[in-house]
């Protein structure tokens, strides 16, 4: 599971690096980076929190 998350993070970071090194205007790259980061945070943070909650209640 951790390998998949690590691969996902490497791909996301790689895509952002590719976007920032392209000839795209900087303000557009910044806007897209912030939108993308917010989107991934909305997806991944609740999943991480639920897994921590489930692990805490598993030991009861």
N, C-alpha and C positions, 0 to 999 in steps of 0.2 A: 504494500500500500504506500509506504513512504517513497519507494522508487517512482511510482506513478506521480505522486505529488511533486517530487523533485524534477521529473521530466516536464511536467506541466509548467512549473515555475521557470525552468530553463527556456522553454519555448516562448513563454510570455515575455520574459526579459529579452530574449533574442529578437523577437518581433519588434519590441520597443527600440532596441538598439538599431535595427535595420531601418525603422521609420525615422529615427533622429538623424541617421547618417545619410538619408536620401536627400533629394533636392526639394522636399516638401517645405513649405514656409514654417518657420519656427512657431508662430502663434497657433497654427493649425495642429502641428505636432504636439504642442503642449496641451491643447484642448482635447485632442484624441487620447493622449496619455492619461489625463485626469478622468475622462469618461470611462476609459477601459479599467483603470485602477479602481474606480468606484464600483463598477459592475462586478469585477472579480471579488471585491470586498463583500458586496452584498451576497454573492454566491458562496464564498468560502468561509467567511466568519461564522455565519449561523451553523454551517455543517460542522465546523470545528467545535463550536460551543455545545452542540448537541452530542457530539462524540465524547466530550469531557464530562457532560452531565450523565450520559449513559454509563461511562466508566465509573463515575462516583457512586451511582446507584446499583451497580453490579455487585459491589462488595458488601452490600447490606444483607 
